[in-house]
């Protein structure tokens, strides 16, 4: 078999990328490695910032649980670019660079995709969350870094009890997002739409998660038509229909309409154990890309 960069002549078919110290277990990793083995693929698990890894040793590199990237985003993006030159990276380095900073929510809105209203405070800029809330008419807000994973530094504040010092501390260190608190997350929750190789395979419910909390997930749930239509529109808006994997987290606004809360294209949990067909499609997508 001969394809670009000599795929088929490597020591491994697939290398699955994680981080040295997972902040929490990755339930997708073991099922994925077992499925790759069952498909007859030579695979290994590697750490993205391990200097001993020769990235050219695998034909395909897939990002799985690089859950510490937010602490060193520039280094992570540089790694993705370098690894992508030596092995076919999924999702690609250009996606990694774009999707690891949540300013993409502003871009989605500009492209006509309903997203949670978002104000971005650039690092070092003057901060007054009280003025921002007054301008926007927000009574309860979420404040979080624009580069984050999990619930890292995600805080809820209410008018009358705004922590201006905390907000100023965050903005002094990095870009920060301020959003209205979406009340429906307490009842309906977030809906995570999982797309594998361009197909919507399942929908999960996530409870709201803030700094220091564990993730709570249930499902799969029936796919809501309005949510599916918004998810597809979001992927089309960024040209992401052909990605190996994607997760779109949605919430319901006060009018009941869905909005994009997060577009997860780098290292999302995909909940393989709850929908085996998604794992089968993921491995099939890898096999197709290997030629």
C-alpha positions, -999 to +999 in steps of 0.1 A: +000+000+000+014+034-010+000+067+000+013+101+009+043+102+033+047+064+028+018+053+049+020+016+055+058+015+061+058+027+097+063+009+129+027+017+140-005+023+121-020+046+147-008+065+178-033+078+202-023+110+220-029+118+257-011+138+284+013+127+311-010+133+340-047+130+333-068+153+356-095+127+355-099+092+339-105+090+302-132+064+297-128+064+259-092+053+258-094+016+268-124+009+244-106+027+216-073+008+220-092-025+222-112-017+191-080-007+172-064-040+182-095-060+172-093-043+138-057-056+134-041-022+137-007-017+153-013+010+178+003+027+208-006+054+234+018+084+235+021+117+254+020+148+233+049+166+250+071+135+255+104+145+238+113+108+233+084+102+209+093+099+172+060+111+156+070+097+122+067+061+136+030+060+130+010+066+098-019+082+117-019+102+149-052+108+167-057+132+196-076+116+224-071+132+259-046+160+259-063+176+288-034+197+300-030+217+268-047+248+282-018+255+305+006+256+275-015+263+244+013+278+223+035+247+229+005+225+221-003+242+188+034+240+179+034+203+187+003+197+165+019+215+136+052+196+139+034+162+145+012+168+115+042+171+093+054+137+103+022+117+107-014+123+095-030+142+124-066+141+133-081+164+139-056+185+118-032+211+132-052+240+117-083+228+136-062+226+168-050+261+164-085+275+157-105+255+182-083+258+213-093+295+218-130+301+224-131+333+203-146+308+178-180+315+195-178+350+183-170+338+148-199+314+148-223+342+157-209+363+129-216+334+105-253+332+116-250+303+139-269+307+172-243+307+200-243+317+237-239+355+238-202+361+246-181+390+255-143+385+253-120+405+276-085+405+261-056+399+284-045+430+302-076+450+293-095+471+319-122+450+336-156+459+351-179+430+350-205+452+368-205+476+338-206+447+313-236+432+331-254+465+332-247+471+294-259+436+285-288+433+310-272+402+325-281+393+361-260+361+365-228+354+345-202+328+338-166+340+338-139+316+324-106+317+304-109+317+266-084+288+267-096+261+290-103+224+294-128+208+317-141+233+343-107+251+347-113+285+363-150+286+354-169+307+378-205+318+383-212+353+396-244+372+403-251+409+401-248+422+437-221+397+444-197+401+415-161+392+423-143+420+404-109+411+419-112+375+406-122+387+372-093+412+371-069+385+382-081+362+354-078+390+327-044+399+339-032+364+331-051+356+299-081+363+276-114+358+294-150+351+283-180+365+300-214+350+292-249+351+307-257+321+329-281+299+309-308+288+334-319+258+314-286+240+322-300+234+357-330+214+343-326+204+307-288+204+310-263+206+281-268+184+251-236+170+236-240+160+199-213+135+189-203+134+152-180+106+140-166+109+105-194+133+095-223+114+110-243+124+141-241+092+161-256+101+195-266+127+220-257+129+256-269+150+285-243+168+306-250+185+339-234+220+344-198+219+356-178+246+373-144+248+389-136+218+411-166+198+400-167+163+384-185+157+351-219+141+352-232+126+320-262+105+310-276+090+278-277+085+250-308+106+246-330+109+215-316+134+190-337+165+190-344+177+154-337+214+162-305+206+179-294+183+151-301+210+126-281+236+146-252+212+150-250+205+113-252+242+105-223+249+129-201+222+112-210+236+078-201+271+089-165+260+097-161+234+069-159+206+095-182+180+080-153+157+071-136+157+105-129+123+121-147+135+152-165+165+167-186+172+197-210+201+198-224+211+232-257+229+231-279+247+256-315+261+254-320+298+256-349+315+274-371+311+243-363+274+242-342+276+211-309+257+211-276+276+211-240+264+207-222+265+240-190+248+229-176+234+197-152+206+207-129+195+179-096+187+196-099+164+227-135+159+236-149+129+254-170+110+229-187+085+253-179+054+233-191+031+261-226+045+258-228+042+220-207+013+206-217+022+170-199+055+174-167+036+182-172+012+153-176+042+130-145+059+145-123+029+138-138+025+103-129+062+097-093+055+108-091+025+084-104+045+056-078+072+062-051+046+063-061+036+028 
